[in-house]
């Protein structure tokens, strides 16, 4: 949890960056705007501070990619079934929305029940831009999304993507042609991965035992009374292995130390190196950490509450010398969204 709070501090600091310096995450009244390293921006409505206990609020999410033809999408996410047309400031409005049923999703999900893309999404956003509240009827009380801050959120998205004053802008369109919108920057290449031969059970146990013993002074300080440290080993290539040491767990997050070691000389174990240069230095493996030897992805999911719906998700891949960040997403407000639906801060692309 300490590391998660450090991350939120970092994200708050990121919000002071210039608007054209993503990745960034910024709260604007009842909205959060996140833009990643290729200027894809996501705005999500949050529960207003003045909301009464028991009132239903759903996350309304708007995502747009950079560039003149950047795809635009808006989605209504709700854990209760919604009915009929949307109510904009209490008035029913017919909108071109794709409808899905809550019953088609797992009971634990907060799924996207209404959505629109591109021209239809733009029509919907224009109807919301100067309103105060979006609502849908349910079998009980209505569920709402506050639109307080939406115009500012859209303006920030436009600013980051160089759309202000162009025909493509969401908040303040103007006469400038779409061709004047800057192209999206290319995402950095993710390290290539070739699945190595798995270690035998005896080999893995030997590497684990020796490497944990040698490295114990560095991770033992994090072990709390009553916790039993656990270690697992995975081959990174023919010569090197990854050691993941789980040092303890709280209610819903665990802490870890990661190491890289020569397979044939596990006594030479060292702390796992992570690449510098990403503007998110406090995104590190924590909460729930796993390694997939088939994809080479080291993944981390740190939750801000036990039921999920908010936190930080990240993944890395080993390039032979260090772990390189390949994906990062975060959701500050606990609105129930799955981590797959959290706003993205960092993305990469596969090797050609």
C-alpha positions as CSV (number, residue, x, y, z in Angstrom):
1,X,0.0,0.0,0.0
2,X,2.9,2.4,0.8
3,X,4.2,2.0,-2.8
4,X,0.7,2.5,-4.2
5,X,0.4,5.8,-2.3
6,X,3.8,6.8,-3.7
7,X,2.4,6.1,-7.2
8,X,-0.6,8.3,-6.6
9,X,1.8,11.1,-5.4
10,X,3.7,10.7,-8.7
11,X,0.5,10.9,-10.7
12,X,-0.5,14.0,-8.9
13,X,2.9,15.5,-9.7
14,X,2.4,14.4,-13.3
15,X,-0.7,16.6,-13.4
16,X,1.5,19.7,-13.1
17,X,3.3,18.9,-16.4
18,X,2.5,21.0,-19.4
19,X,-0.6,19.7,-21.2
20,X,1.5,18.6,-24.2
21,X,3.8,16.5,-22.0
22,X,2.1,13.1,-21.5
23,X,1.9,10.7,-19.9
24,X,-0.3,12.6,-17.5
25,X,-3.2,12.1,-15.1
26,X,-5.3,15.1,-14.0
27,X,-8.5,15.5,-12.0
28,X,-10.9,18.1,-13.3
29,X,-13.9,18.5,-10.9
30,X,-15.8,15.2,-11.2
31,X,-13.6,13.8,-14.1
32,X,-10.2,12.4,-14.5
33,X,-8.2,12.7,-17.7
34,X,-5.3,10.4,-18.5
35,X,-3.2,10.6,-21.6
36,X,-0.5,8.1,-22.5
37,X,2.9,8.3,-24.2
38,X,1.3,8.1,-27.7
39,X,-1.3,10.8,-26.7
40,X,-4.3,8.4,-26.5
41,X,-6.5,10.1,-23.9
42,X,-9.2,8.7,-21.7
43,X,-11.6,10.7,-19.6
44,X,-13.7,9.0,-16.9
45,X,-16.4,10.4,-14.7
46,X,-16.1,9.9,-10.9
47,X,-18.4,9.9,-8.0
48,X,-19.0,13.5,-6.9
49,X,-17.9,14.5,-3.4
50,X,-21.4,15.7,-2.6
51,X,-23.1,12.4,-3.6
52,X,-25.5,11.1,-0.9
53,X,-24.9,7.6,0.5
54,X,-26.8,5.1,-1.5
55,X,-27.0,7.2,-4.7
56,X,-26.0,5.2,-7.8
57,X,-23.2,6.7,-10.0
58,X,-21.8,5.0,-13.0
59,X,-18.4,5.6,-14.8
60,X,-18.8,7.3,-18.2
61,X,-15.7,6.8,-20.2
62,X,-14.5,8.7,-23.3
63,X,-11.4,7.5,-25.2
64,X,-9.8,9.1,-28.2
65,X,-6.7,8.2,-30.1
66,X,-4.3,10.9,-31.4
67,X,-4.1,12.1,-35.0
68,X,-6.6,13.5,-37.5
69,X,-8.5,10.3,-37.8
70,X,-8.1,9.2,-34.1
71,X,-10.8,6.8,-33.1
72,X,-13.4,8.1,-30.6
73,X,-15.4,6.0,-28.2
74,X,-17.8,6.7,-25.4
75,X,-19.1,4.0,-23.0
76,X,-21.6,3.7,-20.1
77,X,-20.4,1.2,-17.5
78,X,-22.9,-0.1,-15.0
79,X,-23.2,-3.1,-12.6
80,X,-27.0,-2.7,-12.7
81,X,-29.1,-3.0,-15.8
82,X,-30.0,0.3,-17.4
83,X,-33.2,1.0,-19.3
84,X,-34.5,3.2,-22.1
85,X,-33.0,6.4,-23.5
86,X,-30.5,8.5,-21.6
87,X,-31.7,11.3,-19.5
88,X,-29.7,14.5,-20.0
89,X,-30.5,17.0,-17.2
90,X,-33.7,15.0,-16.7
91,X,-34.9,15.1,-20.3
92,X,-35.0,11.8,-22.3
93,X,-32.8,12.0,-25.5
94,X,-32.6,9.6,-28.3
95,X,-29.0,8.8,-29.0
96,X,-27.3,6.4,-31.4
97,X,-26.1,4.0,-28.7
98,X,-25.2,0.3,-29.0
99,X,-27.1,-1.6,-26.3
100,X,-25.9,-4.6,-24.3
101,X,-27.5,-6.6,-21.5
102,X,-26.1,-6.9,-18.0
103,X,-27.1,-10.5,-18.0
104,X,-24.5,-11.2,-20.7
105,X,-21.6,-10.5,-18.4
106,X,-20.1,-12.1,-15.4
107,X,-21.7,-11.1,-12.1
108,X,-18.5,-9.5,-10.8
109,X,-17.9,-7.3,-13.9
110,X,-19.0,-3.7,-14.3
111,X,-19.6,-4.0,-18.1
112,X,-20.1,-1.5,-20.9
113,X,-23.9,-1.5,-21.4
114,X,-24.2,1.4,-23.8
115,X,-21.6,2.7,-26.2
116,X,-21.0,4.8,-29.3
117,X,-18.0,5.2,-31.6
118,X,-16.7,7.9,-33.9
119,X,-19.5,10.0,-35.5
120,X,-22.2,8.6,-33.1
121,X,-19.9,9.2,-30.2
122,X,-19.4,12.8,-31.3
123,X,-23.2,13.3,-31.4
124,X,-23.5,12.0,-27.9
125,X,-20.7,14.1,-26.5
126,X,-22.1,17.2,-28.1
127,X,-25.4,16.6,-26.3
128,X,-23.5,16.2,-23.0
129,X,-21.0,19.0,-23.3
130,X,-23.1,21.8,-21.7
131,X,-25.3,19.6,-19.4
132,X,-24.9,18.9,-15.7
133,X,-25.9,15.3,-15.4
134,X,-26.4,12.1,-17.5
135,X,-28.8,9.5,-16.0
136,X,-30.4,6.2,-16.9
137,X,-33.4,4.5,-15.4
138,X,-32.9,1.2,-13.6
139,X,-35.3,-1.2,-11.9
140,X,-34.9,0.9,-8.8
141,X,-33.5,4.5,-8.5
142,X,-31.8,6.1,-11.5
143,X,-28.0,5.8,-11.9
144,X,-26.1,8.9,-12.8
145,X,-22.9,10.3,-14.1
146,X,-21.8,13.8,-13.2
147,X,-20.9,16.1,-16.1
148,X,-19.3,18.6,-13.8
149,X,-15.9,19.1,-15.3
150,X,-16.6,17.3,-18.6
151,X,-15.9,20.4,-20.8
152,X,-12.6,20.9,-19.1
153,X,-11.7,17.3,-19.5
154,X,-12.5,17.4,-23.2
155,X,-10.5,20.6,-23.6
156,X,-7.5,19.0,-22.0
157,X,-7.8,16.0,-24.3
158,X,-8.0,18.4,-27.3
159,X,-5.0,20.3,-26.1
160,X,-2.8,17.2,-25.6
161,X,-3.7,16.0,-29.1
162,X,-3.3,19.4,-30.8
163,X,-7.0,19.7,-31.8
164,X,-8.0,23.0,-30.3
165,X,-9.5,25.2,-33.0
166,X,-9.7,22.4,-35.5
167,X,-12.8,20.7,-36.9
168,X,-11.9,17.6,-34.9
169,X,-12.0,19.3,-31.4
170,X,-14.4,18.0,-28.8
171,X,-14.6,21.1,-26.6
172,X,-13.7,24.1,-28.8
173,X,-13.9,23.2,-32.5
174,X,-12.8,25.8,-35.1
175,X,-12.2,26.2,-38.8
176,X,-8.7,24.7,-38.9
177,X,-8.7,21.5,-41.1
178,X,-8.2,18.0,-39.7
179,X,-5.0,17.8,-41.6
180,X,-3.5,20.3,-39.1
181,X,-3.8,17.8,-36.2
182,X,-0.4,16.3,-35.4
183,X,-0.1,12.6,-36.0
184,X,0.2,10.2,-33.1
185,X,3.8,9.5,-32.1
186,X,4.9,5.9,-32.6
187,X,4.8,3.7,-29.6
188,X,8.2,2.3,-28.5
189,X,9.0,-1.2,-29.5
190,X,8.6,-3.9,-26.8
191,X,11.5,-6.2,-26.4
192,X,11.2,-9.4,-28.5
193,X,10.6,-12.6,-26.6
194,X,11.6,-16.2,-27.4
195,X,10.3,-18.7,-24.9
196,X,13.2,-20.5,-23.3
197,X,13.3,-24.1,-22.3
198,X,11.7,-24.5,-18.8
199,X,13.9,-25.4,-15.9
200,X,13.6,-28.9,-14.5
201,X,11.9,-29.2,-11.1
202,X,15.2,-30.0,-9.5
203,X,17.1,-27.2,-11.3
204,X,14.4,-24.7,-10.4
205,X,14.5,-25.7,-6.7
206,X,18.3,-25.5,-6.6
207,X,18.3,-22.0,-8.1
208,X,15.5,-20.9,-5.8
209,X,17.1,-22.2,-2.6
210,X,20.5,-20.8,-3.3
211,X,19.4,-17.5,-4.6
212,X,16.9,-16.9,-1.8
213,X,19.5,-17.7,0.8
214,X,22.1,-15.4,-0.7
215,X,19.6,-12.5,-1.2
216,X,17.8,-12.9,2.1
217,X,19.5,-9.9,3.7
218,X,17.9,-7.6,1.2
219,X,14.3,-9.0,1.4
220,X,14.2,-10.2,5.0
221,X,13.6,-6.7,6.3
222,X,10.2,-6.7,4.6
223,X,8.9,-9.9,6.1
224,X,6.4,-9.3,8.9
225,X,5.8,-11.5,11.8
226,X,3.5,-14.4,10.8
227,X,4.3,-14.1,7.1
228,X,6.1,-16.9,5.3
229,X,8.3,-15.7,2.4
230,X,7.7,-17.5,-0.9
231,X,10.0,-17.8,-3.9
232,X,9.5,-18.9,-7.4
233,X,12.0,-19.2,-10.3
234,X,11.5,-18.8,-14.1
235,X,14.0,-19.1,-16.9
236,X,14.5,-15.8,-18.8
237,X,16.8,-17.3,-21.4
238,X,19.3,-20.2,-21.5
239,X,21.6,-18.4,-19.1
240,X,19.5,-16.3,-16.7
241,X,16.5,-16.9,-14.4
242,X,14.1,-14.6,-12.6
243,X,13.5,-15.1,-8.9
244,X,10.3,-13.6,-7.5
245,X,10.2,-13.4,-3.7
246,X,6.9,-12.7,-2.0
247,X,7.8,-11.2,1.3
248,X,4.3,-10.8,2.8
249,X,0.6,-9.9,2.2
250,X,-1.9,-7.4,3.6
251,X,-5.6,-7.7,3.1
252,X,-5.5,-7.6,-0.7
253,X,-1.9,-6.6,-1.8
254,X,1.4,-8.4,-1.4
255,X,5.0,-7.1,-1.4
256,X,7.7,-8.5,-3.6
257,X,11.4,-8.4,-4.3
258,X,12.7,-9.5,-7.7
259,X,16.1,-10.8,-8.7
260,X,17.9,-12.0,-11.7
261,X,20.5,-14.8,-11.4
262,X,22.7,-16.9,-13.6
263,X,21.2,-20.4,-13.8
264,X,24.5,-22.1,-13.4
265,X,25.7,-19.8,-10.6
266,X,22.7,-18.8,-8.4
267,X,25.0,-17.5,-5.7
268,X,25.6,-14.5,-8.0
269,X,22.0,-13.3,-7.7
270,X,21.4,-9.6,-8.1
271,X,18.4,-7.3,-7.8
272,X,16.4,-7.3,-11.0
273,X,17.3,-4.3,-13.2
274,X,14.5,-2.1,-14.6
275,X,15.0,0.3,-17.5
276,X,15.1,4.0,-16.7
277,X,13.7,6.8,-18.9
278,X,9.9,6.2,-18.4
279,X,8.1,9.2,-16.7
280,X,6.5,6.8,-14.2
281,X,9.4,5.9,-11.9
282,X,7.2,4.6,-9.1
283,X,5.4,2.1,-11.2
284,X,7.0,-1.1,-9.9
285,X,5.9,-4.7,-9.3
286,X,3.6,-4.8,-6.3
287,X,0.2,-6.0,-5.2
288,X,0.0,-9.2,-7.2
289,X,3.0,-10.2,-9.3
290,X,3.2,-13.0,-11.9
291,X,5.4,-14.1,-14.8
292,X,4.2,-15.8,-17.9
293,X,7.0,-17.7,-19.6
294,X,5.1,-18.1,-22.8
295,X,4.8,-14.3,-23.4
296,X,7.7,-13.1,-21.3
297,X,5.4,-10.7,-19.5
298,X,6.0,-9.8,-15.9
299,X,2.7,-8.4,-14.7
300,X,1.7,-6.4,-11.6
301,X,-1.7,-5.5,-10.2
302,X,-1.9,-3.3,-7.1
303,X,-5.4,-2.6,-5.8
304,X,-6.5,0.5,-3.9
305,X,-9.4,-1.4,-2.4
306,X,-10.2,-5.1,-1.8
307,X,-13.1,-5.3,-4.2
308,X,-10.9,-3.9,-7.0
309,X,-12.1,-1.3,-9.4
310,X,-9.1,1.0,-8.9
311,X,-5.4,0.8,-8.6
312,X,-2.4,0.3,-10.9
313,X,-1.7,-2.4,-13.5
314,X,1.6,-2.7,-15.3
315,X,3.7,-5.2,-17.3
316,X,7.4,-5.5,-18.3
317,X,9.5,-7.7,-20.6
318,X,13.1,-8.7,-20.2
319,X,15.4,-7.6,-23.1
320,X,18.4,-9.7,-22.0
321,X,19.8,-7.0,-19.7
322,X,16.9,-5.3,-18.0
323,X,13.1,-5.3,-17.6
324,X,11.4,-2.8,-19.9
325,X,8.0,-1.3,-19.2
326,X,5.5,-2.5,-21.9
327,X,2.2,-1.3,-20.4
328,X,0.8,0.8,-17.5
329,X,-2.7,1.7,-16.6
330,X,-4.2,3.3,-13.5
331,X,-7.6,4.2,-12.1
332,X,-7.6,6.6,-9.1
333,X,-11.3,6.7,-8.4
334,X,-12.8,3.4,-7.2
335,X,-15.7,3.2,-9.8
336,X,-15.7,-0.6,-10.2
337,X,-14.0,-0.7,-13.6
338,X,-11.9,-3.8,-14.4
339,X,-8.2,-3.2,-14.9
340,X,-8.7,-4.0,-18.6
341,X,-10.8,-0.8,-18.7
342,X,-8.5,1.5,-16.7
343,X,-7.0,4.5,-18.5
344,X,-3.7,3.7,-20.0
345,X,-0.5,5.6,-19.2
346,X,2.1,3.7,-21.2
347,X,1.9,1.5,-24.2
348,X,4.3,-0.3,-26.6
349,X,4.1,-2.1,-29.9
350,X,5.3,-5.5,-30.9
351,X,8.5,-6.0,-32.9
352,X,7.8,-6.1,-36.7
